[in-house]
């Protein structure tokens, strides 16, 4: 019990001591400094586990970088970076001609795709959107729309998988419109 008490007092000097921390950011800053000093933790990313799911890990890494001031001043900067990453991926796709289905991607296409995902997570983080939850919701919405498009095609006597992409897209748009 004594060790728990000592740890609480040590880690919360703004409550139990003389340290002033009038904002949540100041509390976090003090917290990081105390962990480094008392537990020997080093580096910006000292305790972010490699085994975290990729979206959560990306978000935590970006939060740590932001904590030391390495981030865009506002979401528009992050959105511009996202647009730049899309263009860089497009350039690589133009260079390679794309990737054949079920084959290894070009290493630069792979890297640019990762950069695009990281930039997307950064925009989400800056908007206070959990990227995992947002992606899950979008995936569910997409699945529902495709299933509805398939049903609409069947009602017209068509097999969805045999339609052209343009015809499938027309049913998909109809399903989307029905949602609104």
PyMOL commands that set and color helices and strands:
alter all, ss='L'
color gray80, all
select helices_A, chain A and resi 2-11+13-16+24-39+54-67+75-96+107-126+131-155+160-162+165-179
alter helices_A, ss='H'
color red, helices_A
deselect
rebuild
show_as cartoon
